[in-house]
Amino acid sequence: MSDIATKTTSADAAMPIYGSLGMTFMEFPIVSNFSESDADVVVSGVPFDMATSGRPGTRFGPQGIRQASVQLVWEGARWPWQFALNDHLKVADSGNVLFKHGEPQTLVENLEAHISNILDADKSALTLGGDHFITLPVLRAYAKKHGPVALVHFDAHTDTYSGGSKYDHGTLFHHAVNEGLLDTEHSIQVGIRTTYELENHPFEVLDAAWVNDHGPAATLERIKARVGDKKTYMSFDIDGLDPAFAPGTGTPVAAGLTTDCALKIIRGMQGVNLIGMDVVEVAPAYDHAEITSLAGATLALEYLYVLAANRGIK
């Protein structure tokens, strides 16, 4: 086995009982040795919700998203794209990241090491949470590889709060900025509709009311103007969607984006230098008829089609 295959974890860990892999995302093949895989993108699940401040349960998010993705497999070429993803982008699923339940630092260390192994094998990462705290170790791995990256962040909350505990899904971008992981001059937050400190806020903000009033095209224009040609990481907290479209989450906030609007924005990000994405905060226990899990799976799949389109596929 290669070094990359043997360095998947950093801290001693075992899979929590709720982290067993039931099926892969989109029935993509399982991968364990990144350096020997022909995959362009590696999907990883992070069944972690020990940093939540509202309703828990997003530890089952990766399972829910993967399970809902079976509803998308049959289509072959997803509408409105005119090509089959598998013909132009190779994707594999690495299962769930190992960590010791009750010891969140093992998650921090192992997730950063896991993403670093993916990036060191010249792949990009699509990560399924889990609560939003998981984005911080992921960004540490990305910054180690690429330097500070631009951020496009969909959420009801800015997650830039300076209070909270060491492991807190509401403070991750505060720490990411302080650690120099993000190019704040080229980063933007979309769908915000909760309070935050307006003075000295590090990111441009397009609040949900503005996005809903102006629509996807105007939103895309602002996003593209902000990120330019910078290497861009996208983080999608499912509570960026209105609870009518995503009730299955820990901290729902009314008056959010529609699924249609969010998909049009992601679809329109062709040409942006996208290097990674996560979908977080899906909590299936509060869902109805899998609509939140399906939204998460569809957003992730749309991102993969954008990556393929960025290769010049139409």
C-alpha positions as semicolon CSV with decimal commas, in nm:
position;residue;x (nm);y (nm);z (nm)
1;M;0,000;0,000;0,000
2;S;0,117;0,352;-0,072
3;D;0,196;0,612;0,191
4;I;-0,120;0,797;0,097
5;A;-0,328;0,487;0,159
6;T;-0,171;0,424;0,497
7;K;-0,195;0,783;0,628
8;T;-0,572;0,815;0,615
9;T;-0,596;0,882;0,989
10;S;-0,379;1,080;1,227
11;A;-0,532;1,014;1,569
12;D;-0,621;0,667;1,697
13;A;-0,983;0,606;1,601
14;A;-1,256;0,360;1,514
15;M;-1,581;0,403;1,322
16;P;-1,871;0,501;1,550
17;I;-2,162;0,257;1,525
18;Y;-2,371;0,525;1,351
19;G;-2,098;0,577;1,091
20;S;-2,124;0,248;0,905
21;L;-2,145;0,288;0,528
22;G;-2,481;0,172;0,394
23;M;-2,429;0,276;0,031
24;T;-2,204;0,509;-0,163
25;F;-2,304;0,848;-0,301
26;M;-2,464;0,802;-0,644
27;E;-2,347;0,439;-0,633
28;F;-1,997;0,558;-0,718
29;P;-1,724;0,298;-0,659
30;I;-1,555;0,276;-0,320
31;V;-1,196;0,397;-0,301
32;S;-0,937;0,340;-0,027
33;N;-0,607;0,396;-0,208
34;F;-0,626;0,746;-0,349
35;S;-0,295;0,740;-0,536
36;E;-0,395;0,433;-0,737
37;S;-0,746;0,553;-0,816
38;D;-0,839;0,724;-1,144
39;A;-1,100;0,933;-0,962
40;D;-1,094;1,310;-1,013
41;V;-1,314;1,372;-0,708
42;V;-1,337;1,178;-0,383
43;V;-1,657;1,190;-0,178
44;S;-1,619;1,155;0,200
45;G;-1,878;1,136;0,476
46;V;-1,824;1,293;0,818
47;P;-2,092;1,164;1,061
48;F;-2,013;1,422;1,330
49;D;-2,255;1,650;1,516
50;M;-2,086;1,716;1,849
51;A;-2,043;2,086;1,761
52;T;-2,412;2,162;1,712
53;S;-2,585;2,434;1,916
54;G;-2,942;2,354;1,808
55;R;-3,102;2,023;1,730
56;P;-2,854;1,734;1,697
57;G;-2,877;1,457;1,440
58;T;-2,662;1,566;1,148
59;R;-2,432;1,272;1,224
60;F;-2,682;1,090;1,003
61;G;-2,644;1,345;0,725
62;P;-2,396;1,147;0,512
63;Q;-2,618;0,840;0,532
64;G;-2,927;1,044;0,441
65;I;-2,763;1,220;0,147
66;R;-2,619;0,898;0,009
67;Q;-2,951;0,719;0,048
68;A;-3,143;1,000;-0,124
69;S;-2,892;1,005;-0,409
70;V;-3,035;0,677;-0,534
71;Q;-3,327;0,886;-0,664
72;L;-3,080;1,062;-0,896
73;V;-2,889;0,763;-1,032
74;W;-3,146;0,648;-1,287
75;E;-3,134;0,964;-1,495
76;G;-2,793;0,900;-1,650
77;A;-2,746;1,254;-1,781
78;R;-2,900;1,487;-1,525
79;W;-3,137;1,752;-1,655
80;P;-3,060;2,007;-1,798
81;W;-2,707;1,888;-1,871
82;Q;-2,653;1,724;-2,209
83;F;-2,393;1,469;-2,103
84;A;-2,353;1,183;-1,857
85;L;-2,131;1,278;-1,566
86;N;-1,942;0,948;-1,562
87;D;-1,827;1,005;-1,921
88;H;-1,631;1,315;-1,826
89;L;-1,561;1,313;-1,452
90;K;-1,450;1,018;-1,242
91;V;-1,587;1,015;-0,889
92;A;-1,533;0,766;-0,607
93;D;-1,659;0,742;-0,249
94;S;-1,414;0,683;0,036
95;G;-1,680;0,608;0,296
96;N;-1,683;0,787;0,631
97;V;-1,392;0,942;0,818
98;L;-1,283;0,754;1,131
99;F;-1,285;0,917;1,474
100;K;-1,351;0,828;1,835
101;H;-1,703;0,914;1,945
102;G;-1,685;1,154;2,240
103;E;-1,335;1,272;2,146
104;P;-1,384;1,547;1,888
105;Q;-1,013;1,620;1,856
106;T;-0,971;1,282;1,688
107;L;-1,220;1,400;1,424
108;V;-1,027;1,725;1,376
109;E;-0,695;1,547;1,325
110;N;-0,825;1,260;1,114
111;L;-1,043;1,472;0,887
112;E;-0,759;1,712;0,808
113;A;-0,526;1,419;0,738
114;H;-0,791;1,247;0,525
115;I;-0,852;1,554;0,307
116;S;-0,476;1,614;0,280
117;N;-0,434;1,261;0,149
118;I;-0,700;1,325;-0,116
119;L;-0,538;1,652;-0,224
120;D;-0,186;1,506;-0,221
121;A;-0,310;1,244;-0,468
122;D;-0,416;1,531;-0,699
123;K;-0,788;1,477;-0,639
124;S;-1,046;1,723;-0,512
125;A;-1,281;1,660;-0,222
126;L;-1,659;1,660;-0,193
127;T;-1,742;1,626;0,176
128;L;-2,080;1,537;0,326
129;G;-2,149;1,640;0,685
130;G;-2,204;1,636;0,964
131;D;-2,235;1,974;1,127
132;H;-2,065;2,281;0,986
133;F;-1,766;2,258;1,218
134;I;-1,625;1,991;0,987
135;T;-1,544;2,260;0,730
136;L;-1,264;2,397;0,949
137;P;-1,037;2,089;0,932
138;V;-1,118;2,060;0,562
139;L;-1,010;2,421;0,501
140;R;-0,689;2,363;0,694
141;A;-0,602;2,083;0,453
142;Y;-0,693;2,296;0,151
143;A;-0,490;2,594;0,273
144;K;-0,193;2,368;0,335
145;K;-0,212;2,258;-0,030
146;H;-0,326;2,576;-0,205
147;G;-0,269;2,864;0,036
148;P;-0,562;3,089;0,136
149;V;-0,866;3,011;-0,079
150;A;-1,171;3,211;-0,181
151;L;-1,494;3,100;-0,015
152;V;-1,850;3,089;-0,146
153;H;-2,062;3,011;0,158
154;F;-2,439;2,943;0,153
155;D;-2,601;2,963;0,495
156;A;-2,862;3,128;0,714
157;H;-2,581;3,219;0,957
158;T;-2,240;3,375;0,899
159;D;-2,066;3,130;1,140
160;T;-1,816;3,404;1,221
161;Y;-1,911;3,437;1,587
162;S;-1,615;3,479;1,820
163;G;-1,776;3,318;2,126
164;G;-1,862;2,956;2,174
165;S;-1,650;2,654;2,255
166;K;-1,345;2,502;2,091
167;Y;-1,573;2,276;1,884
168;D;-1,858;2,496;1,763
169;H;-2,038;2,503;1,429
170;G;-2,103;2,876;1,469
171;T;-1,740;2,987;1,501
172;L;-1,559;2,799;1,228
173;F;-1,516;3,089;0,986
174;H;-1,399;3,315;1,269
175;H;-1,117;3,067;1,327
176;A;-1,059;3,012;0,955
177;V;-1,004;3,385;0,906
178;N;-0,777;3,415;1,209
179;E;-0,573;3,116;1,090
180;G;-0,527;3,270;0,746
181;L;-0,706;2,990;0,563
182;L;-0,929;3,218;0,354
183;D;-0,875;3,495;0,102
184;T;-1,134;3,721;0,259
185;E;-1,112;3,987;-0,013
186;H;-1,244;3,731;-0,259
187;S;-1,496;3,550;-0,035
188;I;-1,873;3,590;-0,017
189;Q;-2,164;3,462;0,193
190;V;-2,506;3,398;0,039
191;G;-2,847;3,356;0,202
192;I;-2,762;3,508;0,541
193;R;-3,066;3,603;0,750
194;T;-2,951;3,611;1,112
195;T;-2,767;3,879;1,303
196;Y;-2,392;3,936;1,276
197;E;-2,143;4,216;1,342
198;L;-2,167;4,441;1,038
199;E;-1,859;4,642;1,129
200;N;-1,535;4,477;1,015
201;H;-1,716;4,171;0,884
202;P;-1,452;3,989;0,676
203;F;-1,677;3,877;0,388
204;E;-1,914;4,032;0,139
205;V;-2,270;3,928;0,228
206;L;-2,568;3,876;-0,001
207;D;-2,848;3,827;0,247
208;A;-3,144;3,604;0,169
209;A;-3,381;3,895;0,115
210;W;-3,147;4,044;-0,147
211;V;-3,103;3,710;-0,324
212;N;-3,476;3,639;-0,323
213;D;-3,552;3,989;-0,458
214;H;-3,280;3,997;-0,726
215;G;-3,266;3,633;-0,834
216;P;-2,995;3,385;-0,937
217;A;-2,852;3,582;-1,230
218;A;-2,776;3,893;-1,026
219;T;-2,644;3,679;-0,742
220;L;-2,409;3,498;-0,978
221;E;-2,283;3,827;-1,113
222;R;-2,189;3,938;-0,762
223;I;-2,031;3,602;-0,675
224;K;-1,818;3,592;-0,988
225;A;-1,709;3,952;-0,945
226;R;-1,601;3,874;-0,590
227;V;-1,409;3,549;-0,640
228;G;-1,258;3,633;-0,979
229;D;-1,012;3,367;-1,092
230;K;-0,911;3,264;-0,740
231;K;-0,914;2,903;-0,627
232;T;-1,259;2,875;-0,472
233;Y;-1,403;2,645;-0,208
234;M;-1,782;2,619;-0,175
235;S;-1,953;2,537;0,154
236;F;-2,328;2,477;0,153
237;D;-2,509;2,466;0,486
238;I;-2,847;2,319;0,402
239;D;-3,019;2,576;0,627
240;G;-2,933;2,827;0,356
241;L;-3,249;2,686;0,202
242;D;-3,586;2,789;0,342
243;P;-3,732;2,532;0,587
244;A;-4,011;2,469;0,334
245;F;-3,743;2,309;0,115
246;A;-3,511;2,180;0,389
247;P;-3,686;2,116;0,721
248;G;-3,438;1,847;0,819
249;T;-3,169;2,058;0,981
250;G;-3,064;2,163;1,329
251;T;-3,110;2,542;1,315
252;P;-3,377;2,624;1,055
253;V;-3,447;2,989;0,974
254;A;-3,749;3,110;0,775
255;A;-3,729;3,319;0,455
256;G;-3,439;3,136;0,294
257;L;-3,354;3,037;-0,061
258;T;-3,558;2,799;-0,271
259;T;-3,394;2,480;-0,395
260;D;-3,449;2,603;-0,750
261;C;-3,264;2,928;-0,679
262;A;-2,972;2,749;-0,515
263;L;-2,939;2,501;-0,801
264;K;-2,944;2,781;-1,058
265;I;-2,668;2,962;-0,870
266;I;-2,449;2,652;-0,847
267;R;-2,520;2,560;-1,211
268;G;-2,421;2,910;-1,312
269;M;-2,082;2,885;-1,145
270;Q;-1,930;2,741;-1,460
271;G;-1,600;2,918;-1,518
272;V;-1,530;2,967;-1,147
273;N;-1,208;2,794;-1,035
274;L;-1,383;2,551;-0,799
275;I;-1,154;2,320;-0,604
276;G;-1,378;2,168;-0,336
277;M;-1,720;2,161;-0,175
278;D;-1,903;2,044;0,131
279;V;-2,273;1,997;0,205
280;V;-2,344;2,011;0,577
281;E;-2,613;2,020;0,846
282;V;-2,856;1,771;0,690
283;A;-3,038;1,610;0,987
284;P;-3,268;1,336;0,855
285;A;-3,457;1,290;1,184
286;Y;-3,633;1,625;1,126
287;D;-3,688;1,565;0,757
288;H;-4,011;1,482;0,577
289;A;-4,011;1,239;0,283
290;E;-3,633;1,284;0,246
291;I;-3,673;1,627;0,087
292;T;-3,377;1,776;0,277
293;S;-3,153;1,477;0,207
294;L;-3,259;1,489;-0,159
295;A;-3,182;1,860;-0,174
296;G;-2,836;1,797;-0,031
297;A;-2,769;1,514;-0,276
298;T;-2,892;1,721;-0,570
299;L;-2,679;2,023;-0,478
300;A;-2,372;1,801;-0,450
301;L;-2,444;1,634;-0,784
302;E;-2,499;1,971;-0,952
303;Y;-2,156;2,079;-0,828
304;L;-2,001;1,769;-0,988
305;Y;-2,164;1,855;-1,320
306;V;-2,018;2,205;-1,295
307;L;-1,673;2,056;-1,245
308;A;-1,723;1,848;-1,560
309;A;-1,853;2,151;-1,752
310;N;-1,546;2,348;-1,643
311;R;-1,342;2,098;-1,844
312;G;-1,507;2,231;-2,157
313;I;-1,792;1,981;-2,174
314;K;-2,123;2,130;-2,286
